[in-house]
Amino acid sequence: HAALSRRYVLCEVLSEDPRCRQCIEDRALGLAVRDAITRVHGDYGLACCSISFTVKYLNAYTGTVLLRCRKDSYRLLCSALPFVRCLESRGQRYPCCLNTLHVGGTIRTCQKFLIHYNRTQLLRLLQNCTNEEERQCIQKSLLSCSLREEQSHSGDEEEDDGTE
């Protein structure tokens, strides 16, 4: 069972170029992460991290990314993420960086963290509101922050060995 243990790394893509979000796609992000791993840890690090590595979830609108890797290689992966400097799409390079938000044993723990994180960010926005319309929009967003039970459960959820 230890060989099946995985870690999920929740990140956000940060970029000052608004066009960067449009180019975020699984393949480009996976290549950028693999390239950073190779630069930092060489072929050995890439081989360790490539087993079971995948971009599990990606939301280009919010810049939220969920990466999956084996438990025994998540430290190699996390240490290489700050070295992702750009994403390439259709021959264009967009400068960006990945901010690691959370490392969890299941997708569900990452979802719970993300909901809490988003609520915190929305509360910060609420404090800085300049008008009532803005305030009402943010309050509505805050109320919509919840985790709904899914009808079907994926196999990824049953791998939690209690360590995070």
Secondary structure, DSSP 4 states (H G I P E B T S, - for coil): -GGG-EEEEEEEEE-S-TTHHHH--HHHHHHHHHHHHHHHHHHHHHHHHHTT-EEEEEETTTTEEEEEEEGGGHHHHHHHGGG--EEEETTEEEE-EEEEEEEESSHHHHHHHHHHHHHHHHHHHHHT--SHHHHHHHHHHHHT---PPPSS--GGGGG--S--
